[in-house]
Amino acid sequence: MTKNEEIARAIALLLPAFLLLGALGSQYLGGLYPCEMCHWQRWPHYSAVLIAGATFFVPGRSLRASLVIIAGLLIGLSGLIGVAHAGVEYHWWNGFTACTTTVSMAGTTAAERLAAIMNAPMVRCDSPQWKLFGISLAGFNAIFSLAGAFTIFALMRKTR
């Protein structure tokens, strides 16, 4: 792989990994429960990490380059979902869902499940829990993901 391809591969692996680390850290350490749209933004990043990680094990430069581009597309998809979510948070348009829950129902009685549901935090997609400089976590995901995807594509284009 060329130097540009190596940089693109590193971005395709590290950017979604760090964004997921931040999201999971804010959830489990910071108590910021994700809404449904937050979860939607995570799935493309999980896939991008796996696909970019696979580039270290597959033979052939063209296959590795194709996987880096696919990872870049997934990162861009997460960024677009982030734009949609930020738009819902800023009330530019209506969201698809109202709330979600983080309650686990495994191995509990009906009464315990009902109590867990009633005590579960309700997280609305249109209400950001945290902002920095007026930008929500969905907004930051959109900015970093779209910038990262653009950078990956620009680097991969220079190699062709």
HUTABEL-V208702 format. One record per helix or strand of 3 or more residues. SS is the DSSP state (a for helix, b for strand). FROM is the first residue (numbers start at 1). LEN is the number of residues. If there is no record, write none. Layout:
SS_FROM_LEN, SS_FROM_LEN
//
This chain:
a_3_26, a_36_19, a_61_29, a_110_10, a_137_22
//
